[in-house]
Amino acid sequence: MLQRNNDTETDDALVDRLQRSAFDYFLRYTNPENGLVADTSIKTSHCSIAAVGFALSSYPVGVERGWIERAAAAEIVLTTLNFFAESRQGQERHATGHRGFYYHFIDMKRGHRAWNSELSLIDSALLILGVLTAAAYFTGEDETETSIRELATMLYERMDWRWALNRGQTLTMGWKPGGGFLRWRWQGYDEAILLYTLALGSPTHPIPASSYDAFASTYTWMMVKEKPFLYAGPLFIHLFSHAWIDFRGIRDRFMAEKESDYFTNTQIAIGVQRDYTERNPGHFVGYNRNIWGLTACDGPNPSGGRHSRNTRPKVLGYAARGAPFGPDDGTIAPWAPLACLPFDREAALEGTKALLSTYPNLLLDERFPGGFNPTVEGRGPEGWIDDRSVGIDQGILVMMIENDRTGLIWNLMRQSQILRKGLERAGFTGGWLGGTASDAIA
């Protein structure tokens, strides 16, 4: 699909158009009977529980923007929460979850565990954050909105975070029936700040504050232009927690020791990405200071032999690409620059406009695809393009754009006593945590 002439489109109109298209993903790829959201736009896609969390967080944006009626949004939220509240919890094959957590992928119709997917802590956390966001927004006294808040409390409070420690200091990444806990744990800087915040704030199954210290003590730091930088290569790590938590002006002791905060750290990460693509050490096609976005995404199929226009490193398929240490095969996630709008407006807009003007056939149904690789031969300058849009990509766009425009999600979640308690137990101080939250949801 050809792009509009961006020379005649204002920045605000461009952002509004792309945010609206991202939101429409959830209207198009949600099962209205149970609220489950497809992982991708492929017809045979299973539901990703993380995509459901992003959808639940996006409905308030849709209401405020006039893209969906409040009553209709509340109904689909209640339908979703009812499904998860009533779905089977257990170790049997057709269960949806266990111990208050849920399988990473479930089938769109019945919600049974799909493939051999794990009971995923991080995806369950993304789901429950969507539940809590919806509960923070739908504060009416009618039966629908009252039920949303009641179900949100129940769903959160039955998550057994202590069990998920598996007698260790840090949270495990997941669990499988028959095989037990996965051998990997959440440690080192990543999106698991969300996990620990929720687990520390639990009124029913909290983990000790020492677990957060064990998690954060494994951070890797480097210096970038004489500033300390908490390293994580993939850009999504620097974004996902920020979709819900306003890190401006608050910091834990690990950030305080470096005289920084997580918001500033993401700003540095954006600069690292832009510097890397400007240097382009891998000599990939199209890279420059305004063409960037290295993160976890699908890429060209590595089993297809040599795909490149000339001699290049082998393509990776799905990989958590990152900068400055890779991995990198020339694949860019085109949604990533725009998701950085709250941190560096100029970089986000210039990057987005550069992508759309340089690669006019990039969008799929007006939405960003999961990734593209101009180094790999294709029908046009875009090279290889993912043939699908991804639910979590669209959700992070809806939320981050709105946080930049109005601060809606940040303001809602700043009222949450759950997040406040979790952050305070993790050692965060300053900023908005210094006041008293009003109208708390739980």
N, C-alpha and C positions, 0 to 999 in steps of 0.2 A: 504494500500500500504506500502510495506516495505521500510524502510529508507536505504539510501546509508550508507556505512561504513564511519562514520565521522572521524575515526582514520586516514584515508588516504586522507581526503579532507581538504584543507587549509581553514583558516578562511575566506579569501577573496573569495574563490570559493563558500563556503557555503553561504555567504552573497549575492553574485551575483546570485546564484541559487534561493534563496528565494525572492530576490527583483524582479527577472525576472518573477517568478511564480505569485507574487502578481500583477505585471503589467498586466500579461496575463488575469487576471480576467476581466479587462475592455475591452479587445479585444473580450472576449467570451460572456460577459453578457451585452453588449451595443446594443441597437436597432440602426442599421446603418441608418435608415430612419429619425430619429429625435435626436439621440445622448443620449437618456434616458438610464440610467444605473439601473439594477436591484438591489434592496436592498440586496438580498442574492442570492445564487446560486440555490435556489429552483426554479423549472420551472415556478411555478405560482406566483412568486414574483412580486410585484409592484415596480415601480421606487421610489427610495429615492433621493430627490433632493440633499441631502448632498453627496451621493455617486457620483452624477454627478459632484459636485464641486471637489471632490478628483480625479475623472477621468481627468477633465480638467487640474488639477495641475500636474497630472502624465504624460500627453502626452509629455511635454518638456523633462522629464527624459527619456522616451522611445526613443525619437528622438536622444538625446545625447548618449544613450547607444546602438543605432543601432537596436532597437527592432521594430521600425516602421519608415517608410520614413517620412521626414518632410512634404511633400506635402499631404500624406495620413492623417497625424495627423492634419494638418491645415484644411483639408476638414471636418473631423469629428467634430472639434471644431466649425467651421463655421456653420455646420448643427445644432449643439446643440444650439448655440447662436441665430440662426435664429428661431429655434423652440420657445425659451423662449421669444424672441422679438415679435413674431407673435401670441403667445398663448393668450387665452382669459383672461383678467383681469376683475374681477367683483364678485358680490356676488351670482350669480346663481350657481346651482348644478354642471354644467359641466365646470366651470372655472378652470384654472390652478393656478391662483393667484389673488391678490388684492392689490392695492396700491404699486405695485412694489415688493411685497413679494410673496411667493409661498407656496402651501400646502405641508406638510411634505411628503406625499405619493401621487403619481399620477400614473395612469395606463400607462403601457409601450407603448401602441400603440397610444393612442390619447392624453395622457397627462392630462386627466380629473382628478379632485380630487378623490382619492380613499378612501374607507371606510368613516369614519367620521373624517378624520384627520384634524388637526388644521392648520391654516395659521401660519407657524413656523418661528419665527425670527431667531433663531440660525441656523436652517437648510438652510434658505435663505441666511444667512451670509456665511455659508460654500460653498454654491453654487456660490455666487458672488465673493468670494475669488478665486475660481477656474477660474472664468471668467477673473478676473484681472490678475491672474498668466499667463494664456494663452496669454492675450493681452501684457503682459510684455515680453513674449518670442517671439511671432510671430511679429517681427518688420520689415518684408520685405515690399517692395513697390508694390508688385503685388496685384491684386484685392482681392484675398482671404485673405491675411494677413492684408491688409488695412481695409477690412470689419470687420474682427475680432476686431480690435481696436475701430472702430466706434460703433459697436454694444455693446462692453463692456462698453463704456462710457454711452451709452443710458440706458442700463440695470441698471447700478449702480445709475445713477442720478435720475431715476424715483422712487427709494425706499423712501417712505415717513416716515422717522424716527421720525419726530415730531408727526405724527399721532400715531405711535407705543408707544409713551409715555403715551397716554390716560390721559393727563392732570396730570400726576404724575411726580415725580423726576426721577425714574428709568424706564428702558424699560420693557414693558410687555413681557411675554413669547410667546404670540400668540393671535389668534383671530379666532372665528368661525362664519360662517353665521347664523344669527338667535339668537345666544347666545352672540355675542359680544366678548369683550376681556376676555381672561383667567384671573383668579383672582391672579395668581402668577406673580411675577416680577423677573427680573434678578438682584439679589443682593447677596453679599457674594462671596467669591472667586470661580470662575468656568471659563469655557471656554468662557464666555461672554465678556472677554476682547476683543475678536475679534469683537463682536457686537458694543461695545462702540467705538472702534477705527474707524470702518467704519462709524458709525453714526456721530461721531465728525468731520470726514474728509469730509463729504458730502458738495458739493458746492450748492446744491439745497434745501435740507431739513435737515440741521444740528440740532443736539440737543445741549443744552448748556453744557459747561464744568462742571458745577455743577452737572450734571447727573452722570458723572464719579465719582466725589467725593462722591455722595450719594451711588453709587454702592460699591466703595472700602471702605467706612467707616464702612461697615458691615462685614469686614473680621474677621476671627477667627484665632488667633495666639496661638501657643504653643511652648514650648522649647524642642528641640531634641539635646541631647548631648551638652548642653550649647549654642546652636544656635537657633535663632528665626526661626520658621517654619510656613509658611502660610498654614493652614490646609485645605486639601480637601482629602477625603478618596479614591475615585476612581482614578486610575492612569491616565485615559484618560484626566482628567481635567488638569493634569500637562503636557500634551503633545499636545493637539489639537491646542492651540494658537501658540505654538512653531513651528508647521509645516510650518507656513508662516512668522512669525515674529521672527527675530533674537534678542533675549532678552539679549544677552551677552553684558554686559557693559552699558546697558541703564536701567534706573529705574525711576519710578514715586516717588512722595514724600512719599508714604506709604512704599515703599521698602527702600527709602533713610533713613527714620527714623529708620529702623532696620539694616541699613548698609548691605543690601543684594540686590539681584535682582531675577527676576523670573526664570532665568536659574539656578542659585544656588539653588533656592527653589525646582526645579524639581530634582536636584541631591540629595537633602535631602530626598525628597519623595521616591526616589528609595531605599535609605538606610532604610527608615522606612518600606517599603514593605519587604525587605530582612530580616530585624531584626524580623519582625512579623512572617514570614513563618518559620524562624529558631526557634523561640520560640514555634510556633504552639499551641497557647492556646486552640484551638478547637480540637486538636488531630486528624487532618484530615490526610488521607493517602497521602503520597508522599511529604508533605511539608518539605522543607529545605531551606537553604540559597540560593540555585541556582534554586529552583522551586518556582516561584513567578509570580505575575501578577494578582492582584485583581483590577477589574475595572467593568464597565457596560458591561454586556454580558448576553446571554441566559444561562440557566442552566437546570438541570433535571426538569421535569414536577412535580410541587408540588402536583398535584391531584392524583398521582399514588400511594399514600400510602408510606410505609417505603421502601426506595430504598437502604439504606446504608448497607455496609458490616457488620456493628454492630451498636450499639446505637450511634446515632449522631443527631445533630439538624436537623430539617426538611429542605428539599431543597427548593429553593426560586423561581425557574423558572427564568424569566428575572428579573435582579436586578442590581442596581449600587453598586456592592461590593467594599469594601475598607479596608484600613488598617490605623491605628491600631484599630479603633473602629467599624469595620464592616460596613454593614452586611457581613457575611461570612458563606458559607455552604460547603466549600471544592472545589468550582468551580474556575478554573484558566483560564484566557484568554491567550493562548500560544503565541500569536503574540506580547504581551505587552513587554517582555524583549527586543526583537530585535528592537522594536520601540524606545527604550531608548539609542540606539547606540551613538548619539551625546553627551549624558550627562555622560555616564559611560560605556566606551567601554568594559572594562573587565567584568563588571557585565552583560552587554547585551549579550556578546558572551558566557560567561560561563553559563548563564541561558538558552540561546537557545540550546547550545550543550547538556546541561544536560537534557532538555526536550526531545530532539530528540533521545538521547541514552537510556534514561529510558523508553520512550514510543515510540517504533519503528513504531507503526501503527497509529500515531497521524495525519499525514497530509492527506488531501483530495485533490486528483489531484495535489499533490506537494504544496498545500497551507495550511496555518493554518486554522483550523475550528474556529468558534466563541468562543468556550469554551470546556472544558472537566472537568470531576470530577472523579478522581481515587478512591474516597471514596464510590462512587455508583457502584454497581455491573454492570459489562459489560462483553464483550467477552474476554478482555485481561486486562493487567495492567492499561490501560488507563481508565478503567471504562466507565462511560457515556461520549460519544463524540457527540457534536453537529453535525448534519448531513448536515450542510451547512457552506459555507464561507460567510463572510459579506463584502460588498463593502467598507464601510468606514474603516474597519480593514486593508484591502489590500492597500487602499490609503495611510493611515498613515504610513504603512511600506515602500511603494515606496518613499514617501517624506522624511521621517526621515533618511532612509538609505542613500539617495542621499545627504541630508544636511550634513551627516557625511562624505561622500566620497568626495564631491566637493563643498558643500555649494550652489548648484544651485538654489534652491527655495529661500533660504535666500537672495542670491545676487540679484535675480530678484526683490524680493519685497522690498529690501532696496532702489530700484530706484523709487518706487511708491510714487508720491507726495500725493496720497490719504492716504496711511498708515503713511507717515511722518507727514502730517498735523494732522491726528487723534491722533497719539501718542504725538505730541507736545501739542495739545490742552488738552490732558489728563494729561499733566505735566511731560512727560518723557523727560529726558535730558541725556547728556553724550554719550560716545561711538560713534557709526557711525552716530548718530543724530547730532553730532557736526559739521559734514562736510556738503557739499552741494551736494544733489543728482543730478547725471548727467543722461541724457537720460530718464527723467521721463516719465511715460506712460500717465499721465493725470494731 
